[in-house]
Amino acid sequence: MVTFRDAFTGFSVDDIDTAREFYGTKLGLPVDDEPMAGALRLTLPSGQAVFVYPKPNHEPASFTVLNLLVDDIDTAVDELNAADVVTKIYTAPDDFGTDERGIARGSESGMGPDIAWFKDPAGNVVSVLVG
């Protein structure tokens, strides 16, 4: 069996400078330049790294590429919206029961956590959820 020393995840974007601004300034995550391929390294609160790499023919992921845990979904959505991050990205019939602010209140229905999704500038889906 292979012995892994560590692991990391990654996803592509179409503009690395725009991604640096979004993840570093709007979301407040530590962002460092990664010497490989002009990419970025996001450092999550846990210390885990995420590799964000440029791809000229990038196509946004149709699934959530990054889940960010928060203590209070309402405060997180307010802060995202104040930073011009739109959290209402789904509409019927695919809205997952989201309210007018884009929050799916799973704790009320027993169908999972309270969660809100938004897109990064490259169109990838990111979420904030209570965890």
N, C-alpha and C positions, 0 to 999 in steps of 0.2 A: 504494500500500500504506500502511496505517496505521503510524505510528511510535509505539510504546508507550514511555512514560516510565518505567514500573515496572509491577509486578503484585503482587497478593496474593490469598490464598485466604481463605475464610471458611466458617463453618457455624453453624447455629442451636442454641440451647439453650432450655429452658423456664424457667429461673431464673438470671438473670444474677449474682445474689449468690452462689448456690451454685457456679456456674461459676468465679467469681473466687476463691473459697476453694479449690476443687479444683485448678485449674491453677496458682494462685499458691502455695498452702501445701503441698498433697500432692505436686504435681509439681515445684514450685520454679521455675516459669517466671516471668519478669517479666510482670506484668499491669498494664495502665493502662486507666483509663476512657477510652472513645472518645466524644467529644461527640455523634457521630451516633447517634441512636435509642437512647441509653442502653446502648450496646454496650461491648465490651471489645476491647483490642488485646493479644494475646499476642506477646511477642518471643521468637523462637526463637534458639538459640545462634548461628546464622548471621547474625543481625540481621534476618532476614525477619519481617514482621508477619503475623499471622493475625487476621482480623476475626471476633469471636464476638458474635453478635447475638441478642437475645431474640425469640422467636416464640411467640405465645400458643397456636397450634395446632401446635406443634413435634411432629414425628415423628422418632424417632431414625434416623440414617442406617443402612442395612443393609450398609454397607461401611466400611472404615477411613478416617476423616477426617483423621487426623494420625499420622505415623510419626516416632518419636523414636529417633535413632541412639544406641547405647551401645557401649562397649568390651567389656563383660562382661555377658552376658544373665543369668547366675545372680545376680550382685550386684544388677543392676537389678530383677529379680523379687523378690529378698529385700527390697530397700528399698521397693518398691511394696507388697508384702504387709505389711511392718511399718507402713506408713501406712494400712492397712486398704483397700488397693486390691486387688480380686480379679482374679487373672490367669488363672484357669481358667474361661473363659466359654463355651467350646465343648464339646459332648459328642457322642458318636458319634451319627450317622454323619458329622457335620460337624466333627469335632475336629481336622482337619488333621494328625493324628498327634501331638497334643500329649501331653506326659507328665503326671504327677500334679500338677505345678506350673503347667501351662498353657503350657509351652514346646514349640514345634515345632522340633526340632533338624535343620534343613535341611542344616547342614554335614555331618552324619553320613550323610544319605541322598543328598546331592548334589542336593537339590531346593530350593535357595535358602538364605537366611540363617537363623540361629537367631532366632526371633521369638516374642513372647508378646503376646497381645491383652488388653485390658481395656476397660471402659466408663466413660465419664464419668457424672456424676450425671444427665445428660439422656438417657443410653442410647446416645450416640454411641460408636462403636468407635475406640479409639486403640491403637497398638502401640509396643512397644520392640523394636528389632532391632539385631543386630550389623551395623555398617556401616563 
